Amino acid sequence: MELGIGIGWRPEIADAVEALPGIDWVEAVAENLCADHLPASLVRLRERGVTVVPHGVSLGLGGAERPDPGRLAGLAARATLLGTPLVTEHIAFVRAGGARTASPVLEAGHLLPVPRTRAALDVLCENVRVAQDSLPVPLALENIAALISWPDEELTEGQFLAELVERTGVRLLIDVANLHTNHVNRGEDPATALDELPVEAIAYVHVAGGVEKDGVWHDTHAHPVTAPVLGVLAELRSRIAPPGVLLERDDDFPPAAELAGELDTIRATLEARAHADADRDGVREPVRRAPRPTPPARRPEDPEALRDRVAVAQTSLLSALVAGTPAPEGFDHRRLGVQSRALAAKRADVVAKVAPELPQILGLGYRDAFLAYARSRPMSAGYRRDALDFAEQLLIAGRPADEAARRRLTRWWQDRTAPRPPRRTTRLVRAARSVLAGR
């Protein structure tokens, strides 16, 4: 299946995407689409013959629980609506806690890395099979960027992906920006990862921008694509001609001319490497995949006990990141701090997008107020509920101090939740529940 050159479709740049020359396909975040009708822009693109691929972000296939049937049904419905040749998701976990750990469910609001262990791989493989059986088209999974590393990992990224493909037949979505991120943050060589993974399983490739701060690479999708990322794309092209390559941009969108320029640079990178390799054919050594280690003999483990063990580890990590509990043994405390602050900042940014009235009402005080709220209130039910809970906590505390702003916030809250704002009794009851829940 040849996709060609594409770009991530976002509502903020829908008009620009439609006008870009040479776009063969687009990718849309699945959770941002309704299951029964499409935005007019995507309808027009499809009428022009542009393929639209739904890209999921909330299944959490690397988590301890089996995939939620409702989320799978939603992704399947979007795939059917779009008439897409495949759907994509991530090798990550996005929530933890619940019945397996007798603790509240916590939402990361972000893609977090699974440990590259055989236990985690066993759980992931079963979750992938469940997803594959529920979807009407093939599934491809994306490698993610990470700020943190799990202790005592048994496999490299390439080895982990190779075994996943061998055991499930799943396709791969390789993000070269994420390989670069893991090179900076975790010291992992992108070329080695490409040597170890089965490049013939690649469905398509992501390219995105980021920025380095204090020795940490942040995969922002809000900055131009850098030369090192293009270098990783060239490395991949030296091994295989990818069926599709897509430019991702999720924030701080530049003018359409800049997006077109980045797409041209991606095309030029692919073409230059292809020509260079063609000129050297017959001279250079063929790329040989590094041998994969033979899995050690393991005693069979009860699948539910295995999931329980993964659940405890993931809940401990996520709780440290979003609820301020002690860091699990073996993790880099400094990196955990960086990740924790990044999660809180992303949470504040996304809430400001789904509820833009809040920063309008609170003004410059919005961000500090939200970050203070987030330190004591982990997210448990998505960003829209988070926005309502944040406003509720402000009103309970008698904030904002400006009376006119407080009235506006009260009206906003009333329109979305209840006929009147929370009172002192409500605060006491909810505080007691939070204590009993261990929050």
Secondary structure, 3 states (H helix, E strand, C coil): CCCEEEEEECHHHHHHHHHCCCCCEEEEEHHHCCCCCCCHHHHHHHHCCCEEEEECCCCCCCCCCCCCHHHHHHHHHHHHHHCCCCEEEECCEEEEEEHHHCEEEEEEEEEECCCCCHHHHHHHHHHHHHHHHHCCCCEEEECCCCCCCCCCCCCCHHHHHHHHHHHHCCEEEEEHHHHHHHHHHHCCCHHHHHHHCCHHHEEEEEECCCEEECCEEECCCCCCCCHHHHHHHHHHHCCCCCCEEEECCCCCCCCHHHHHHHHHHHHHHHHHHHHHHHHHCCCCCCCCCCCCCCCCCCCCCCHHHHHHHHHHHHHHHHHHHHCCCCCCCCCCHHHHHHHHHHHHHHHHHHHHHHCCHHHHHHHHHHHHHHHHHHHHCCCCCCHHHHHHHHHHHHHHCCCCCCHHHHHHHHHHHHHHCCCCCCCHHHHHHHHHHHHHCCC
